Amino acid sequence: MDVNVILYDDFETMDAFLPVSILGCLPGEFHINYLSMGGDIVNSSQGVKVWTEFLEPEQIKGAVLIPGGKGARRVLYRDQKLLEYLKRAMERADTCLMAGNSSTMLAQTGLLYRRLVADCHVDENWKRMFTAEVKWTSGVRWISDGKYYSCSSDGAISDMILGYIADVLDVDMAEYAAEKLALLWEEEE
C-alpha cells in the first residue's frame, strides 16, 4: 500500500519520520512516497532536507500522512494553494493520517466537519474561529473517525500508526513493528 507523506517547509521531523520508521518495519506492505507542492527539497524545522516528488492530488492512492510542525501555522495563514491541494489529496486518499498539529490544516479545509479529532495543542481562539463543528476530543492519545486518524501529541504518533497498521493489516503485524523498534504500544484509541 502506498503511504504518501506530504511535506512543507518547517515540518516537524519526528511527525514524518517516526511513522515512516514504523511503517518501514513492514517493507512488503507499505511503499513510502515523499511529496510536496514544488517537488523539490523540503527542509524540516530541525534542518533535515528531504527530496520530494511533485504533489499531484489526482494521482493519490492509498494513505496520506501529514506531519505537523511550526510550518503548519504558515500554511494555514499564507498557503491557500497547499491547503487546496491537501483537500483534494485527502478526498482521494483511502486513509488520512494526521500527526501532531497537522489536523489544524485539514480542519481548515472543511474535511473534518463533524468528525472526531484528537485535541492537539493549538490556540483555543483559532479553534473557535476557523474550525467550527470539528469535534475536538480531549483526553485521548489518538482517535480514528472513518478514514481520518489523528493524535493529540508527538508522543502519541507511534500509537496512532500502530493502530492504523492493526486496522489495515492485523494486530500481529502492528505488534511485530512495535517490538522491532522497542515501542510500548498503547492500543486504545
WOGI-V370453 format. One record per residue. RES is the residue in one small letter. BURIAL is + if it has 9 or more other ideal C-beta (glycine too) atoms within 8 Angstrom, else -. Layout:
res->{RES;RES}
burial->{BURIAL;BURIAL}
This chain:
res->{m;d;v;n;v;i;l;y;d;d;f;e;t;m;d;a;f;l;p;v;s;i;l;g;c;l;p;g;e;f;h;i;n;y;l;s;m;g;g;d;i;v;n;s;s;q;g;v;k;v;w;t;e;f;l;e;p;e;q;i;k;g;a;v;l;i;p;g;g;k;g;a;r;r;v;l;y;r;d;q;k;l;l;e;y;l;k;r;a;m;e;r;a;d;t;c;l;m;a;g;n;s;s;t;m;l;a;q;t;g;l;l;y;r;r;l;v;a;d;c;h;v;d;e;n;w;k;r;m;f;t;a;e;v;k;w;t;s;g;v;r;w;i;s;d;g;k;y;y;s;c;s;s;d;g;a;i;s;d;m;i;l;g;y;i;a;d;v;l;d;v;d;m;a;e;y;a;a;e;k;l;a;l;l;w;e;e;e;e}
burial->{+;+;+;+;+;+;+;+;-;+;+;+;+;-;+;+;+;+;+;+;+;+;+;+;+;+;-;-;-;+;-;+;+;+;+;+;+;-;+;-;-;+;+;+;+;-;-;-;-;+;-;+;-;+;+;-;+;-;-;+;-;+;+;+;+;+;+;+;+;-;+;+;-;+;+;+;-;-;+;-;-;+;+;+;+;+;+;+;+;+;-;+;+;-;+;+;+;+;+;+;+;+;+;+;+;+;+;+;+;-;+;+;-;-;+;-;+;+;+;+;-;-;-;-;-;+;+;-;-;+;+;-;-;+;-;+;+;-;-;+;+;+;+;+;-;-;-;+;+;+;+;+;+;+;-;+;+;+;+;+;+;+;+;+;+;+;-;-;+;-;-;-;+;+;+;+;+;+;-;-;+;-;+;-;+;-;-;-;-}
